[in-house]
């Protein structure tokens, strides 16, 4: 087997599109599958030991001991799998993917990892087979790789699963709506005739796109030291308290400088006329970063595009759609957000 963790492969990626593509949009047709919201993982099993590589080719092995044990026990022969590491939580009948629980697994302390592996164990959902035995499968069409993966999956058992697929576009559209309630975040379309292309965005992903009107709470200066790097956003809860819900970024160099000028009248200043700075939330991912921000009077409304919520915050960084000078900041409440209909994750894991 030529593919090894010593020379890790860069996973094949997906390009975002707005709608589920028709079967005849590409020669040879498409396979649709759920888009899992977790950590991408490339699993290397040499018949004895297991290594798990991340999307960026960093090792995830030490963070998921329950998975390495399961792969060694369930896989019948050397192979390389592509898939997603996820964590599910909730009462039976109301289970869903839990990003927060998954992200907590990346921890420096082995004792903490072991404890979490028992309290919130991870699962692996396989969706491609890159090598099997002595055969490297990158060059063969996805339809053939999938067929070999399905045969291999007859050996799978919890916590290793096979991702569903369909060639029925109506079913894929139904998945896009229903599976969000189980914590998934879209649908992926793959060309049935395509080889595996490491690092290339040749798959297609369809995610949920929504808009919300939010209040600008402040901004962080760009890493270059010039202009606005990101906007901090808020919504009013039922008690009338303004809650931080995430941020918006990805501004051009020109726009970053323009925003400094546009937001200057909103900057909160103390009695001496100095800029008031807030302290941003810290996590293990930002422990070494300056998370402070320039506070703004909460009076400006902007409409943003987002895909989904994680609790009371936007799951990912959002994009500014347009400014809304016609809207009153107090009208920006959580009530406007579209919530997915609950869907039991066990109905996705078949």
C-alpha positions in Angstrom: 0.0 0.0 0.0 1.7 3.2 -1.2 -0.4 5.6 0.9 0.9 6.0 4.4 0.7 8.5 7.3 4.5 9.1 6.8 3.6 10.8 3.5 0.0 12.0 4.2 -2.4 12.7 1.4 -4.2 16.0 1.1 -8.0 15.2 1.0 -10.1 16.0 -2.0 -12.2 19.2 -1.4 -15.5 20.7 -2.4 -16.6 23.9 -4.1 -19.7 25.6 -2.7 -22.7 26.0 -5.0 -26.2 27.4 -4.4 -28.5 24.4 -5.3 -28.4 20.7 -5.6 -27.1 20.0 -9.2 -29.1 18.0 -11.6 -27.9 14.5 -12.6 -27.3 15.5 -16.2 -25.2 18.6 -15.3 -22.0 16.5 -15.6 -21.1 13.6 -17.9 -21.6 10.2 -16.1 -23.9 11.6 -13.4 -23.6 12.4 -9.7 -23.7 10.7 -6.4 -25.3 12.7 -3.5 -24.5 12.2 0.2 -25.0 14.1 3.5 -22.4 16.7 4.4 -21.2 15.8 7.9 -20.2 18.6 10.2 -17.1 17.4 12.0 -13.3 16.9 11.6 -12.2 15.6 8.3 -10.1 12.5 8.8 -7.9 10.3 6.7 -7.5 6.9 8.4 -4.3 4.9 7.6 -4.5 1.2 8.8 -1.4 -0.9 7.9 -3.0 -4.1 9.4 -1.6 -3.4 12.8 -1.4 0.2 13.8 -3.8 3.1 13.0 -3.0 6.8 12.3 -5.6 9.5 11.7 -4.6 12.6 9.7 -6.5 15.9 9.6 -7.4 17.9 6.5 -4.2 19.8 7.0 -2.2 16.6 7.4 -1.8 17.0 11.2 -2.1 13.9 13.4 -5.4 13.5 15.2 -4.6 10.0 16.4 -4.0 10.9 20.1 -7.2 12.7 20.4 -9.5 9.8 19.6 -8.3 6.6 21.3 -11.7 5.0 21.0 -11.6 5.3 17.2 -8.0 3.9 16.8 -9.1 0.9 18.9 -12.2 0.5 16.8 -10.4 0.6 13.4 -7.8 -1.9 14.6 -10.6 -4.2 15.7 -13.1 -3.7 12.7 -10.9 -3.3 9.6 -10.1 -6.7 8.1 -7.0 -5.7 6.1 -4.8 -2.6 5.4 -6.6 0.3 3.9 -6.9 4.1 3.8 -10.3 5.6 4.5 -11.6 9.2 3.9 -14.4 10.4 6.2 -15.5 12.6 9.0 -15.0 12.4 12.8 -18.2 13.4 14.6 -19.7 13.4 18.1 -23.3 12.9 18.8 -25.2 13.9 21.9 -28.8 14.0 23.1 -31.4 11.7 24.5 -32.4 8.6 22.4 -34.8 9.8 19.7 -33.4 13.3 19.8 -29.7 12.8 19.1 -27.7 15.3 16.9 -24.2 16.1 16.0 -22.5 18.3 18.7 -19.6 20.5 17.4 -18.8 21.9 20.8 -18.3 18.4 22.3 -16.2 17.4 19.3 -13.9 20.5 19.5 -13.3 19.8 23.2 -11.5 16.6 22.2 -8.5 18.6 20.9 -6.8 19.0 24.3 -3.2 18.7 25.5 -3.9 16.6 28.5 -4.1 12.8 27.9 -6.2 12.3 31.0 -8.7 14.8 29.7 -8.8 13.1 26.3 -9.4 9.7 27.9 -12.2 11.1 30.1 -14.0 12.7 27.1 -13.5 9.6 25.0 -15.7 7.8 27.5 -18.2 10.6 28.2 -18.7 11.9 24.6 -17.2 9.2 22.4 -16.6 10.0 18.7 -17.8 8.2 15.6 -16.3 8.0 12.2 -18.4 8.2 9.0 -16.6 6.8 6.0 -17.3 8.2 2.5 -14.4 7.1 0.4 -11.8 4.4 0.1 -8.4 5.5 -1.1 -6.4 2.3 -0.8 -7.1 -1.3 0.0 -4.5 -4.0 0.6 -1.7 -3.4 -2.0 -4.0 -1.4 -4.3 -4.0 2.4 -4.4 -7.5 3.4 -5.7 -7.0 7.1 -6.4 -7.1 6.6 -10.2 -10.3 4.7 -10.4 -13.8 6.3 -10.7 -15.7 7.2 -7.5 -18.4 4.7 -8.4 -15.9 1.8 -8.2 -14.3 3.2 -5.0 -17.8 3.4 -3.5 -18.6 -0.2 -4.4 -15.4 -1.4 -2.8 -16.1 0.8 0.3 -19.6 -0.7 0.6 -18.1 -4.2 0.5 -15.6 -3.2 3.2 -18.4 -1.7 5.3 -19.9 -5.1 5.9 -17.3 -5.3 8.6 -18.2 -2.0 10.2 -19.9 -1.6 13.5 -20.3 1.2 16.0 -18.5 3.6 16.1 -17.5 3.2 12.4 -20.3 3.9 9.9 -20.8 4.2 6.1 -22.2 7.5 4.8 -25.5 7.2 2.8 -25.5 8.0 -0.9 -28.2 8.3 -3.5 -28.5 9.2 -7.2 -32.0 10.5 -6.7 -31.9 14.3 -6.7 -35.3 14.6 -5.0 -34.0 12.5 -2.1 -30.9 14.6 -2.0 -33.1 17.8 -1.8 -35.0 16.2 1.0 -31.8 15.4 2.9 -30.8 19.0 2.6 -33.9 20.0 4.5 -34.3 17.2 7.0 -30.8 16.3 8.0 -30.0 19.8 9.2 -32.2 19.0 12.2 -29.7 16.3 13.1 -26.8 18.7 13.0 -25.6 18.0 9.5 -24.9 21.1 7.3 -25.7 20.2 3.7 -25.3 17.8 0.8 -22.2 16.9 -1.2 -22.4 15.9 -4.9 -19.6 13.8 -6.4 -19.0 12.8 -10.0 -19.5 9.1 -10.4 -16.7 8.9 -13.0 -14.1 11.1 -11.2 -10.8 9.8 -9.8 -9.7 11.0 -6.4 -7.9 14.3 -6.8 -6.0 15.3 -3.6 -6.3 18.9 -2.7 -8.6 19.8 -5.6 -12.0 21.3 -5.2 -13.8 19.0 -7.6 -16.7 17.9 -5.4 -19.7 20.2 -5.0 -21.2 21.2 -1.6 -24.6 22.7 -1.0 -25.1 24.3 2.4 -27.9 26.3 3.9 -27.8 30.0 3.3 -29.9 32.4 5.3 -29.8 36.0 6.3 -30.2 37.8 9.6 -30.1 41.4 10.6 -27.7 42.0 13.5 -26.2 44.8 15.5 -22.5 45.8 15.2 -21.0 45.6 18.7 -17.4 46.5 17.8 -14.5 45.6 15.6 -11.0 44.0 15.8 -8.2 45.6 13.9 -6.8 43.6 11.0 -3.6 41.5 11.6 -1.7 43.9 9.4 -2.5 46.7 11.9 -4.4 48.7 9.3 -8.2 48.7 9.0 -11.0 46.5 10.3 -10.2 42.8 10.4 -13.6 41.7 11.7 -16.9 43.0 13.0 -18.4 41.7 16.2 -22.1 41.1 16.0 -25.0 40.9 18.4 -28.7 40.0 18.8 -31.2 40.9 21.5 -32.6 38.1 23.6 -36.1 37.8 25.0 -35.0 39.8 28.1 -33.8 42.6 26.0 -30.1 41.9 26.6 -27.7 42.3 23.7 -25.8 39.0 23.2 -22.7 38.4 21.1 -23.4 35.9 18.4 -20.3 35.8 16.3 -18.3 37.8 13.7 -18.0 38.9 10.1 -14.8 39.2 8.2 -13.3 38.7 4.7 -13.1 42.4 3.7 -10.8 43.7 0.9 -7.9 45.9 1.8 -9.8 49.0 0.5 -12.9 48.1 2.4 -11.0 47.5 5.7 -9.8 51.1 5.6 -13.2 52.5 4.6 -14.8 50.8 7.6 -12.4 52.5 10.0 -13.6 55.9 8.7 -17.3 54.9 8.6 -17.3 53.4 12.1 -15.3 56.2 13.7 -18.4 58.2 14.9 -19.7 55.0 16.7 -16.5 54.4 18.7 -17.2 54.4 22.5 -14.8 56.7 24.4 -14.1 57.3 28.0 -14.2 60.6 29.9 -10.6 61.3 28.7 -11.7 60.8 25.1 -9.8 57.5 24.8 -11.1 54.5 22.8 -12.9 51.9 25.0 -11.8 48.4 24.3 -13.6 45.2 25.2 -12.2 41.8 26.1 -13.2 39.1 23.7 -14.0 35.5 24.6 -11.0 33.2 24.8 -10.7 29.6 24.0 -7.9 27.1 23.7 -7.7 28.0 20.0 -7.2 31.7 20.8 -5.2 31.5 24.0 -2.2 33.2 22.5 -4.1 35.8 20.5 -5.2 39.4 21.3 -9.0 39.1 21.4 -9.7 42.6 22.5 -11.9 44.8 20.3 -12.9 48.4 19.8 -16.3 48.9 21.3 -19.0 50.7 19.3 -22.3 52.2 20.3 -24.9 49.4 19.3 -26.9 51.5 16.8 -25.9 50.2 13.4 -27.6 47.3 11.7 -26.1 45.1 9.0 -27.7 42.1 7.2 -25.4 39.0 7.1 -25.5 35.7 5.4 -25.1 32.6 7.6 -25.5 28.9 7.2 -26.5 27.6 10.7 -26.4 28.3 14.4 -24.6 26.5 17.1 -26.5 27.2 20.3 -26.9 31.0 20.5 -24.0 31.8 18.1 -23.4 31.6 14.4 -21.6 28.3 13.7 -19.2 29.9 11.2 -17.9 33.4 10.4 -20.7 35.1 8.5 -20.5 37.4 5.4 -21.9 40.9 5.2 -24.7 41.1 2.7 -25.8 44.8 3.0 -26.0 47.6 5.5 -29.5 48.4 6.9 -29.7 52.0 7.9 -33.5 51.7 7.8 -33.6 49.2 10.6 -33.6 50.0 14.4 -31.1 48.1 16.3 -33.7 46.9 18.9 -35.5 45.0 16.2 -32.5 42.7 15.8 -33.7 39.7 17.9 -33.2 36.0 18.0 -36.8 35.6 16.9 -35.9 36.3 13.3 -33.7 33.2 13.0 -34.9 30.2 11.1 -34.5 27.1 13.2 -34.3 23.6 11.6 -36.9 21.0 12.3 -35.5 18.4 14.8 -34.4 15.2 13.2 -33.0 12.2 15.0 -29.4 11.5 14.0 -30.0 7.7 14.3 -32.2 8.0 11.2 -29.2 9.3 9.3 -26.8 6.6 10.5 -28.0 3.5 8.8 
